[in-house]
């Protein structure tokens, strides 16, 4: 007795064959053109190409189109885990604002890669939190006392970038952040990147060239 789900005519066999061929072709196309996205779908948000001279986005391919973000001001997976690494420009900016290096740069030296723009790190309190973390009692939330001049890694968080070549990079997420996928959050798209991240991305890429 023939199984009810098996094709029973030459036409059905032919249609099934072409469906399989089409599926294999599309799979090959997707893997070939989006391998950067499929490798780590949960972490890679977009592949972006920029012109560092004109500060323009030349191309952006979004991997996640429904991701939203809104800072919860909980500080659980960022500021409470200690001060960030600092670039030379971070330190100079804070000095210009009136902060002494001995006040905010940790004494111990950290090892950074040859191409890393980081040269030191922010001090932390005894409880492990960043020294500039403050409590907003009225809102029952946390805030940064140097928000306007906060370091570049703080400006990017909960995003980070991985350079591919001279003018292209992957925009990735740090998945532990509580503000990711917040229903009331702002959609992470090209507009979001330009508005919130682009200046910090340019600064970071220039230092890793």
Secondary structure, DSSP 8 states (H G I E B T S, - for coil): ---TTS--SHHHHHHHHHHHHHHHHHHHHHHHHHHHHHHTTTTEEEEEEEETTTTEEEEEEES-SS-EE---S--TTTGGG---EEEHHHHHHHHHTT--HHHHB-SS-----TT--EEEEB-B-TTSSBTTEEEETTTTEEEETTGGG--HHHHHTTEEEEE-SSSEEEEEE-TT-TTBT-TTSEE-SHHHIIIIIHHHHHHHHHHT-
